Amino acid sequence: MSRRLKSVVWQYFNENPVMKSRATCTWCDKNVPRGGEKTANFTTTNLWHHREHMHKPEYDELKSKKTLSGEEEKRRNRYS
């Protein structure tokens, strides 16, 4: 990976080394689009949607971590 991936959803995806515009789900090996061909357009929206529709129980648990993680990140940035 060329840069640090911050979203907790990345715990369940790997960057596709061949097709940078896709990420591979570690649960079902599906390649999910990252939101465009250019890295500037990449988002985690499709990754979240994949988790929600294909792995619902795990998505609900992960969603609760997302909120907590976001608050932790804000606190960290305040003091750095």
Summary of the structure (lengths in Angstrom):
residues: 80
radius of gyration: 13.3
end to end distance: 24.4
largest distance: 38.9
contacts: 186
relative contact order: 0.16
helix: 51%
strand: 12%
